[in-house]
Amino acid sequence: MTVPALIQPYMEVLGSDGDHVGILDHIENATEVRLAKDDPDAGGEYRFIPLTWIRYVGMKVHLNQPAEEAKAHWTTH
């Protein structure tokens, strides 16, 4: 289980393969985080991923799925 208090703005988000997914903007609500829209991979839009995708948080946020899979399933609001 991820402790949301460990998640900080501007942390890099990585897929389970170590590839870049985005830069964390902030925790949006109890179930998801928002990624920064100015990250080149975001295409100028805020992207949202569920907290359940986060495997662990160290110096960076690490997801439980590869970067391309995460990008294929992230959402916009």
C-alpha positions in Angstrom: 0.0 0.0 0.0 1.3 3.4 -0.9 1.5 6.1 1.7 0.2 9.3 0.0 2.3 11.4 2.4 5.4 10.1 0.6 4.2 11.4 -2.8 5.5 14.9 -3.4 5.0 17.4 -6.3 7.6 17.3 -9.1 8.6 13.7 -8.4 9.3 11.7 -11.6 6.9 8.8 -12.3 8.5 5.7 -13.8 6.9 2.6 -15.2 7.9 -0.9 -13.9 10.4 -1.0 -16.8 12.1 2.1 -15.5 10.9 4.3 -18.4 9.6 7.8 -17.9 5.8 8.2 -17.6 5.6 11.8 -16.3 6.1 14.3 -13.6 3.8 14.3 -10.6 1.8 17.5 -10.2 -0.2 16.6 -7.1 -2.5 14.1 -5.5 -5.9 14.9 -7.0 -8.2 13.1 -4.6 -8.3 9.9 -2.5 -7.9 7.6 -5.6 -5.7 9.3 -8.2 -2.7 11.6 -8.9 -2.4 14.3 -11.5 0.6 14.4 -13.8 2.0 17.7 -15.0 0.7 18.9 -18.4 4.0 20.5 -19.3 5.8 17.2 -19.4 6.6 16.4 -23.1 4.9 13.0 -22.8 1.6 14.6 -21.5 0.8 16.3 -24.8 -0.2 19.6 -23.1 -2.9 18.0 -21.0 -3.1 16.9 -17.3 -3.0 13.1 -17.1 -4.5 11.2 -14.2 -3.4 7.8 -12.9 -4.9 5.8 -10.0 -3.0 5.5 -6.8 -3.4 1.7 -7.1 -0.9 1.8 -10.0 1.8 2.9 -7.6 4.0 0.1 -6.4 6.4 2.1 -4.2 7.7 5.6 -3.6 11.4 6.3 -3.1 13.2 9.3 -4.7 10.8 8.7 -7.6 7.3 7.2 -8.0 7.4 3.6 -9.3 4.4 2.1 -11.0 3.4 -1.6 -11.2 3.1 -1.6 -15.0 5.4 -0.6 -17.9 5.4 3.0 -19.0 3.7 2.4 -22.3 0.9 0.5 -20.7 0.4 3.3 -18.1 0.3 5.9 -20.9 -2.2 3.8 -22.9 -4.6 3.8 -19.9 -4.1 7.2 -18.2 -7.1 9.5 -18.3 -7.8 13.2 -18.8 -10.6 15.0 -17.1 
